[in-house]
Amino acid sequence: MNTVESDAFAVAMLVVIFSALGVVALLLLSMRWRASRRDHHVDALLEEMAEEAKMPVAQTPQSPSLQPWERDADWWKGHSSHSGE
């Protein structure tokens, strides 16, 4: 058995393994850095969405009188209240 070739293979495998671990470590550090630098616009949008979710939803009127060629907005659901179909 040739030890020089097997040693070179072992060193190459160690380089690959440590490179992969380095990439994973950099990804984790990048994610941590991004999480600490939150965008203020995103936070404001999330707060606005939470406030809108707390407000009561106004009842939308049932479908207004439709022309004969128009369909209800949920015609594809199969339970249309429009009698023209």
C-alpha positions as CSV (number, residue, x, y, z in Angstrom):
1,M,0.0,0.0,0.0
2,N,1.3,3.4,-1.0
3,T,1.2,5.7,2.0
4,V,1.8,8.9,0.0
5,E,-1.4,8.5,-2.1
6,S,-3.5,7.5,0.9
7,D,-2.2,10.4,2.9
8,A,-3.0,12.8,0.1
9,F,-6.5,11.4,-0.1
10,A,-7.0,11.7,3.6
11,V,-5.7,15.3,3.5
12,A,-8.0,16.1,0.6
13,M,-11.0,14.6,2.5
14,L,-10.2,16.7,5.6
15,V,-10.0,19.8,3.4
16,V,-13.4,19.0,1.9
17,I,-14.9,18.3,5.4
18,F,-13.5,21.5,7.0
19,S,-14.6,23.6,4.0
20,A,-18.2,22.2,4.3
21,L,-18.2,23.0,8.0
22,G,-16.9,26.5,7.3
23,V,-19.7,27.1,4.8
24,V,-22.3,25.9,7.3
25,A,-20.7,28.2,10.0
26,L,-20.8,31.2,7.7
27,L,-24.4,30.5,6.8
28,L,-25.3,30.4,10.5
29,L,-23.4,33.5,11.3
30,S,-25.0,35.3,8.3
31,M,-28.5,34.3,9.5
32,R,-27.7,35.4,13.0
33,W,-26.5,38.8,11.7
34,R,-29.5,39.2,9.5
35,A,-31.9,38.4,12.4
36,S,-30.3,41.0,14.6
37,R,-30.6,43.7,11.8
38,R,-34.4,43.5,11.4
39,D,-35.9,45.9,8.8
40,H,-38.1,48.5,10.5
41,H,-40.5,48.6,7.6
42,V,-41.2,44.9,7.9
43,D,-41.9,45.4,11.7
44,A,-44.3,48.2,11.0
45,L,-46.1,46.2,8.3
46,L,-46.4,43.2,10.7
47,E,-47.8,45.5,13.4
48,E,-50.3,47.0,11.0
49,M,-51.4,43.6,9.9
50,A,-51.9,42.5,13.6
51,E,-54.0,45.6,14.2
52,E,-56.1,45.0,11.1
53,A,-56.7,41.4,12.3
54,K,-58.0,42.7,15.6
55,M,-60.6,45.0,14.0
56,P,-64.0,43.6,13.2
57,V,-64.5,42.7,9.6
58,A,-67.3,44.7,7.9
59,Q,-69.9,42.5,6.3
60,T,-69.7,42.7,2.6
61,P,-73.0,42.9,0.8
62,Q,-74.2,39.9,-1.1
63,S,-73.6,40.0,-4.8
64,P,-75.2,43.0,-6.4
65,S,-77.6,42.6,-9.3
66,L,-75.6,41.1,-12.0
67,Q,-76.0,41.5,-15.7
68,P,-76.9,38.3,-17.6
69,W,-73.4,37.8,-18.9
70,E,-71.7,38.3,-15.5
71,R,-70.8,35.6,-13.0
72,D,-70.5,35.7,-9.2
73,A,-66.9,36.1,-7.9
74,D,-67.0,32.5,-6.6
75,W,-68.5,30.9,-9.6
76,W,-65.8,28.3,-9.8
77,K,-66.7,26.9,-6.4
78,G,-69.9,25.4,-7.8
79,H,-72.5,26.8,-5.4
80,S,-73.4,29.9,-7.3
81,S,-76.4,31.9,-6.1
82,H,-76.8,33.4,-9.6
83,S,-79.7,31.7,-11.4
84,G,-78.4,32.5,-14.9
85,E,-76.3,29.4,-15.1
